[in-house]
């Protein structure tokens, strides 16, 4: 395989064009799902490849518990500079596990604390907390999905803007946006090259909820005003995987998109347009990159399996 064995580690760079085009040109729902799947596939391939590089590079070290066949010359020749690559893969893999573990534990800890703080309140979908700090966010919990909002936030919004806020957060819960946000957060922790996709999904998930809120309220301007007001007075959510009306990010772009005509419900633009050609080309490149990454990882895995004694 030679140098191609390292492809899964760097091919996520090819997903940057599709991230940029998707958040600008695709419907927010389509862009969110597409970018989440692309980042998930690519990070799985890169992490598996990193683990296999560590195995190949350290299999010939004395005292290791790995099968002797994994240190055969044929296996080592599949990875250029296998000793250097294997030793470098050890701290890299530890960083991946540590970063993903910390992000996941923080997400679960904040959710658990948030649900614990709501104990004793009526089991309604909307939990209103008497707090002088304005905030509102969607708190997933399976059968206990709730919208958490403070009295200060409600006092800052008009009646129609409150409807927009509740519709926005309800859309986050129904579409399970926290899962998309958590997946891309973990992917960015495992491979820094995927951070642009994390930012793109954070934006498209909010745009998706914006459009659903505008459809529920019947006024795009009311949602835009609610976003602007909430952004001026609210504080950020406890973790980036909890969605909120005024989530950090390109708020002016969200407001501008709401003041423009609604996006087309068509999932993909036509191939016979300039925008469509760019989007389809970038998507094809990202798909091929994911396929090449998977192929490199699977080939190395099969090679190690063939060298494993029965």
N, C-alpha and C positions, 0 to 999 in steps of 0.2 A: 504493500500500500504506500510505503514511503511517506512523503510529506503530506499526502492527502489524509492521513490519519488525524491530523490536527485541524482539519476543516470544521468539524462540529463546534470547535471553540471560537472560531472567528466568523463563521457564516452568518450569525445573527446580525452582523453589520449590514447585510443585504436587505434586512427587513426595515431599515430606516426609511427608504423611499415609500414603501407601502404604508407605513405609519403616518407619514406626512400627508400623502394623498388621501388615505382613508378618512382621516379626521376632517379633511377639507371638502371632499367630493362625495363620499358615500353617506347614506342615511346613517344617523348615529347608532341605530340598533344593529345594522349590518357591520359597521366599523367596529363596534365593541366586541361582538362575537368573533369576527374574523381575527382581530389583533390578539384577543385572548388565546385563541387556538394556536395562532402562529407562535406566540411567545412560549406557550406551554410545550409545544412539540420541540421547539428549538432548545429550550433549557433542559428538557429531558435528555435529548441527544448529547448535548455538551457535557452534562453531568455524568452520564454513563461513559462517555468517551474519556473524561478525566479520570474516572475510577479505573478504567481499563489501562490507561497509560501508567497509572501508579502501580498496577499489578505487574505489568510487563517490565517496568523499569526497576522494580525492587524484587522480582522473583529470584534473581541470581544472588542476592545478598545472603551471606551465611546466617544461619539461624532462623530464617523465615519459615513460617508454617505452610507456605504455598506448595502445590504439587511441583515435582521436579520438572515435569514436562513444560511448565510455563517459562522455564529458563533456557529452553532449547534455542540454538542459534536461529532457526527458522522463525521462531516467535519474536526474538529480539530484532531481527532484521526488518520486521514489519514496522518498527518504530525508530525513526532516525534519532541518534543520540539517546538511546533508551535509558541510560543511567541518569543523565541530566534531566530528561523529561520525567522520569519516574520520581526522582527526588523532589523536583519542583512541583509535581502534582500532589504531593502529600500535604504541604501547607495550603495549596489552593483548594483541595477538597475539604480540608478542615475549615477553611474560611467559608466555603459554601454551606456546609452543614451548620456551622455556628450562626452565620447570618440568617439563613432560612429558619433555623430553630428559634432564634431570638424574635424574628418578625412574627412567627406563628404564635409563640407564647405570649407576646405582647397583645396580639389581636384577641386571643382567647381570654387573657386576664382582664383586659378592658371591658370586653363584652360581659364577663361574669360579674365584674364590679358594677357595671351599669345596670344589669338586671337586679343585682342585690339592692341597689339604691332605690329601686322602684317597688320593693316589697311593701305591702300595706296599702298601696294605691289601688283604686278600683281596676279590675281587669279589662280595661278598655284599650282600644288600639292606640289612642292618643293619651300620652301621659304628660300632664301639665305640671311642671315643677315651679313652686314659688321661689324665684331666683332673680336677683337684680342684674345678673349677667345674661345678655340676650344670646340664645343659641337654639338650634333645632337640628336634629339629625335622625336618620333611620336606624333603628336598633334591631337587627335580625335576631331571631331566636326560635326558628321552627314554628311551632304552634303559638309562640309568644311574641311574634313580630309586633313591634310597637314603634310609634313615632314619639320621640322625646322632644318637648318644646318648653321653653321657660316662659313665665308670665311677662318678662321684660321683652322677649321677642314678639309675643302676641301684641303687646302694647305699641310696638313700633310699626305694625302693619295695619292697613285698612282691611275691611271685611273681605273684599275681593282678593286682596293679596294674601290673606290668611288661607283662603280656599286654594290659591295657587301653591302656597307652601305645603299644605296637606296633600294635594294631588301630586306634587313633586316627590315628596318623601314616600308616599304610597306606591308610586311607580318604582322607586328604588327597591322597595320590599317585594313587590310582585315579580319584578324581573330578576331578583336575586343578584343585584349589582355588587353586593359585598363579595360574592364568590369571584366575579371577574376581577375586582380590585385586589383581592387577596392573591389570586393566581399570578397576576402580573407583578405584584409586589414581591412574591417569592422568586419569580423568574429574574427580576432585576437584582435581587440579593445573590442569586446563584451565578449570574453572568452579567457583569456591568454593561456589556454591549446592548442589553435589552432594556436599559433604562428609558430610552426614548419611547418605547412601546408602553411602558408603565405610565408615562405622562400622557400619551395619546389616549389610552383607555380611560384614565381618570377624567379627561376632557369629554370623550364621546359618551361615557356613562352619564355624565351630568347633562349633556345635550339631549340624550335619549329621554331622561326624566323631564327635561324642560319641554320637549315636544309633547310628551304625554300630559303634562300639566296644562299646557296651552290648549290641547284638545279637550281636556276635562272642563276647564274654566270657560273656554270659548273666546279667549282674548290673549293674543300673544303679547300685547303691550302690558297687560296686567302682570303676567309672569316676569317680563323684563323689569318692571318696576319693583316687584317683590325681590328679585335677585339683587338689584342695585341697592335697595334699602337694607336687606339682610347683610350684604357684603360690607356696608359702612358701619354696622353696629355690632355684628356678631364676632365670636371668637371661633377658631378652627375646631374641628372634631378631635376627640382624644387620639385616634389613630387614622391614618389615611385610608384604611379599608372600610371605614364607616362613612357612607355617603351623606351629603348634606346639601341644602339649597345654596349655601354660600361657601362651598368647598374651595380651598385654595386652588388657584389656577388662572387661566386667561378669562377672567370674568367679562372684560369688555368684548371679547369675541362672542361669548354666549349671548350677551345683550344684543349685540349687532345681528347675530343670527336670528334672534327672536323678532327683531324689528324688520327683518327681511321676510320674503315669502316663505311659506313652509317648504321643507325639503321634499323632493319627490319620493313617493312610496316605493319606487322602483329600486330593487336591491343594488343593481349594478348599472352604470352608464353604458350606453351603446358603444360597441367596439369601433364603430365608424365615426367617432368624434375624437377630437384631440385629447380631451379629458379622459374619455373611455379608453383610448389606446394607452395612455400613460398609466391609468389604474390597472388595466389588465396586464400590461407588461411588468409592472412592479409586483403584482400579485403572483404572476407566473415565476418571476425571479425568486420571490420569497418561498414559493412552493418547491421549486427546484433545490433551493438551498436546504430546506428541511429534509428533502429526499436524500440529498447527498450526505447530509449530516447523519441521518439514520443509516444509510448504507455503510458509511465508514465505521460507525459504532457497531453495527451488526456484524460486519466482516471481521473486525477485531475480536468480537465475542465468539464467533464461530471458530476462529483460529485458535483461541484459547481452549475452547471445548474440544477441538480435535487433538490438542496436545495434552489433554487431561487423561491420565491413566485410568483405566476401568477399575 
